[in-house]
Amino acid sequence: MNNKNNYFMHAKINIAVFLGVFLGTHLCAQPITVTDVVGREVTIPAPAKRVILGEGRQLITLSLLVPDPAAIIAGWTGDFAKSGGLLYDEYHKRFPAIAKIPLIGTSGKETVSTEQIIALKPDLAIFGAGSHGPDAKSADVIRALEAAGIPIVFIDFRLHPFKHTVPSMELLGKVLGREAQANAFVEFYNRRMNHIKGTLAKQTELKRPKVYMEMIRGAVPPGSPGKGNLGEFIEFVGGNNIGAILPGEVGTLNMEYVIGEQPDVYIATGIAKPGEEGLVIGQSVYTFQTQASLAKLAGRPVVSPLNAIKENKVYGMWHLFYDSPLNIAAVEAIAKWTHPELFGKLQPHGVLKEINERFLALPLKGVYFAELKR
Amino acid sequence: MALDINEIRKGYRQQFIRRIVLLCALGIATLVSFFIDMAVGPSMLDFSQVIRAVFSPDTVELAEKVIVWEVRMPYAIMALLVGACLSLAGCEMQTVMNNAMASPFTLGISAAASFGAALAIVIGLSLPGVGGDWMVVVNAFLFAFGATLLLQLLSSIRGSGPEGLVLFGIALVFLFNAFTGIMQYIATVEALQQFVFWTLGSLSKANWDNIPLLAILFLSTAPFSLASAWQLTALRLGEDSARSFGVPIRRLRFLSLLRISLLTAGAVAFAGIIGFIGLVGPHIAKLLIGEDHRFSLPASILSGALIMSLASILSKSVVTGAIVPVGIVTSLIGVPVFVALILNRKKR
C-alpha cells in the first residue's frame, strides 16, 4: 500500500513536473506581438536568438539588455567597427566573436545587401526608424525581408529621442525575451528624466541660456545642430540652441553670428581618439587628453570674444550619446551645464556608473563628459 | 598707305585703351565686391566700425576685432584668391587644350584632388609627418599635381595633341571618381559626412595660416602666366601659326599645365571643390576683352575673383547666421551666366 501510494505520489509529481515543463515551454513559445515605433504590428514566434542590427552602434543598446550581445547578432553593418574607436576595441577584447559577425553592409544604407540578410536566416531584424543603416524609408529592403518571412522591428533613438527611447527599450525587452532588464532600465530612465522635466516644469520664469554646440569632426569646419538632433537635447533641458536658425538638422553657423549671439555655454562634441584632431573623448581616454583637446578648441582666436569662453563655461561630451538610450547621461550633462543653479548636483559620470553597474555588459570607462579646467 | 597705317595704329590704340578701361572697371568691381563682402554679416557692424577695426584693431571691442579679422577678412580674401587661381587656371587651360569647355576640373585634376582628400578623411592616409588638418590639404595638392604629371606623361608617350590630352583627362576623371567611390563605400557615416562637406567647397577653412600659402602660390605663378601671354595668344591662332612664330609648343603646354595644376591644387586644397569659376570666369573675361592673352589673362583673374567674392556675399546672406557652402552658391551663379553665354553665342 505504502509502495503503491509512493508510486502514485511519484506519478503525480512526475505529471506535475511534466506539465510544468510542458506549460512552461509552451508559455515561452507563445508568439510575441509588439507594435514598433513606426506603428507596425509585428509578431514573432519566440524571443529572437539571432538578430540583424541595421546600425552596428546599437550593439551598445543590446549590451544594456543582454549579457553577451555578440552571441545574438547574426549580422550587422560595419559602422561601429569604424567609428566606435577604442570602445570597439574593448568590445572586441571582451567578445572576440564580434570580429566574425557577418557584415550586411559597410555603413550607408546604399551598401546594405538584402540577399545577405536573408541568407543569414535571422529570427528578427532590428532597424532604426531613421538611421544611417536601412530605415523606415527603405521600402525595398522591408518588402524583400517580409517576403522572405523575416520580421522587422523599428526602434528609434535618433529622430525623436525623448518620445521613442522608452517604447524602443520596452519593445527590445519583449522581442529579446529580456523584459525584466528592459523594465528596470525604463524605470531608471523615467525616474531620471522625470526629475529634469519636473524641476523645469516648476520654474515659473525659466531663463533659457544660449547654448552654442559644435560637433567637431576633424578635417572640415565644425557643424552645429539645428532643430533636430542634439539641438533637441538643448531645448529639452531648458536651453536656447543658437543653431536653431539652421535650415537642416546639422549645418555650419557663421562665426560672426555666433559672436553676435554671445552664447552663455559652449559645448563641443566629438569622437576623436588620442592622437587625432578634434575633441579627444570616449572609452579609455584619459582626462588630461580630453582637457588638452578642449583647451585647444577654446583657445581658437575666433571664439575668444564669446562670454562662454571668457567665463569658462566650456564643456565637451562624447558625440555618440545622441543615437542611444544612454542619451539620458547626455541630457543630465547638458542640463547641468545649462542650468547649474537647478541641476548643479547632477553627476553625468555618476549616471554612467550606475548604468555600468546595473545594465551594461561592458562598462563605459574613460572620459565621456568634460568641463574645461583652467 | 601711310594714312592706312596711322588708321590702324589709331584703331589699335583705341582698342588698347578700351581694354585697359575694361580691365580697370573689372578691377574696381572686384574691389567694390570685396568691400561689400567685408561690410556684410549677420551682426550689425556698420562700415565705419569695420574700417576702424581694420585700421586700428586695438581701439575696438574684442568681438568687433575678431569678427573683422578672424571671420570676415579671411573669408573675403580667400574668396578673391580662390576665384583668381581657378579662373586663371581655366583661361590657360582653355587655350592650351584649344577647347572652350575645358576647365581645371575637366582633366581629372579636381577628381584626383578629391581622391586625395578622401584618402585623408576616410582612412587617415597621408605623407609621414603630416598630421591633423594638413593631411587633407597636402593630399589634395599632391594628387592634383600628380594627376597633371601623369597626364603629361601619358600624352607625351603618344604625341601631345590637345585631343589626346582631353581624352586622357576624361579617363582620369572616371578613374579617380571610381577610387573616390571606393573610399565612400568603405567610409564611416561620420567620415562620409565630412567628405561630402569637403566636396561642396567652403571658405570657412580660411585662416591666417593658409591664406599666405595660397597667396604665395598665386603670386609666384601668375607672373609666369602673364609672361607667356603672347605665346598663348599665338597658340590661340592654331598650332601651325604658333610654331611659325617660333613658339616652343610642347614646352609651353607643359609649363602651362604645371601652372594650372599648381593653381588648381592650391585652390582645391584649401577650399574644396568649387565648380564653374574655372569655366565661366575666363569666358566672361574673353567676352568682354577678346582673346588677346595680355588682357584676357588678367581679366580672367579679376572676373574669377569677382564671381567668387559675389558668391561669398551670397553664401552668408541666404540664411542669416548660417553659411551655405560656397560651392553650391557658385554653381547657382555660374549656371545662369553660362547658359546666357551659350545662348548669346548662338545668336551671333
Boltz contact constraints between the chains, C-beta under 6 A:
constraints:
  - contact:
      token1: [A, 79]
      token2: [B, 188]
      max_distance: 6.0
  - contact:
      token1: [A, 79]
      token2: [B, 189]
      max_distance: 6.0
  - contact:
      token1: [A, 82]
      token2: [B, 188]
      max_distance: 6.0
  - contact:
      token1: [A, 83]
      token2: [B, 188]
      max_distance: 6.0
  - contact:
      token1: [A, 83]
      token2: [B, 190]
      max_distance: 6.0
  - contact:
      token1: [A, 106]
      token2: [B, 186]
      max_distance: 6.0
  - contact:
      token1: [A, 107]
      token2: [B, 188]
      max_distance: 6.0
  - contact:
      token1: [A, 107]
      token2: [B, 189]
      max_distance: 6.0
  - contact:
      token1: [A, 132]
      token2: [B, 189]
      max_distance: 6.0
  - contact:
      token1: [A, 217]
      token2: [B, 194]
      max_distance: 6.0
  - contact:
      token1: [A, 218]
      token2: [B, 194]
      max_distance: 6.0
  - contact:
      token1: [A, 219]
      token2: [B, 121]
      max_distance: 6.0
  - contact:
      token1: [A, 219]
      token2: [B, 136]
      max_distance: 6.0
  - contact:
      token1: [A, 219]
      token2: [B, 194]
      max_distance: 6.0
  - contact:
      token1: [A, 220]
      token2: [B, 194]
      max_distance: 6.0
  - contact:
      token1: [A, 220]
      token2: [B, 197]
      max_distance: 6.0
  - contact:
      token1: [A, 220]
      token2: [B, 198]
      max_distance: 6.0
  - contact:
      token1: [A, 221]
      token2: [B, 204]
      max_distance: 6.0
  - contact:
      token1: [A, 245]
      token2: [B, 321]
      max_distance: 6.0
  - contact:
      token1: [A, 246]
      token2: [B, 322]
      max_distance: 6.0
  - contact:
      token1: [A, 247]
      token2: [B, 319]
      max_distance: 6.0
  - contact:
      token1: [A, 251]
      token2: [B, 322]
      max_distance: 6.0
  - contact:
      token1: [A, 252]
      token2: [B, 323]
      max_distance: 6.0
  - contact:
      token1: [A, 253]
      token2: [B, 322]
      max_distance: 6.0
  - contact:
      token1: [A, 254]
      token2: [B, 42]
      max_distance: 6.0
  - contact:
      token1: [A, 254]
      token2: [B, 316]
      max_distance: 6.0
  - contact:
      token1: [A, 254]
      token2: [B, 321]
      max_distance: 6.0
  - contact:
      token1: [A, 254]
      token2: [B, 323]
      max_distance: 6.0
  - contact:
      token1: [A, 255]
      token2: [B, 71]
      max_distance: 6.0
  - contact:
      token1: [A, 256]
      token2: [B, 41]
      max_distance: 6.0
  - contact:
      token1: [A, 256]
      token2: [B, 42]
      max_distance: 6.0
  - contact:
      token1: [A, 256]
      token2: [B, 43]
      max_distance: 6.0
  - contact:
      token1: [A, 256]
      token2: [B, 67]
      max_distance: 6.0
  - contact:
      token1: [A, 256]
      token2: [B, 71]
      max_distance: 6.0
  - contact:
      token1: [A, 257]
      token2: [B, 42]
      max_distance: 6.0
  - contact:
      token1: [A, 257]
      token2: [B, 321]
      max_distance: 6.0
  - contact:
      token1: [A, 259]
      token2: [B, 63]
      max_distance: 6.0
  - contact:
      token1: [A, 259]
      token2: [B, 67]
      max_distance: 6.0
  - contact:
      token1: [A, 260]
      token2: [B, 42]
      max_distance: 6.0
  - contact:
      token1: [A, 260]
      token2: [B, 43]
      max_distance: 6.0
  - contact:
      token1: [A, 277]
      token2: [B, 132]
      max_distance: 6.0
  - contact:
      token1: [A, 301]
      token2: [B, 70]
      max_distance: 6.0
  - contact:
      token1: [A, 302]
      token2: [B, 70]
      max_distance: 6.0
  - contact:
      token1: [A, 305]
      token2: [B, 62]
      max_distance: 6.0
  - contact:
      token1: [A, 305]
      token2: [B, 63]
      max_distance: 6.0
  - contact:
      token1: [A, 305]
      token2: [B, 66]
      max_distance: 6.0
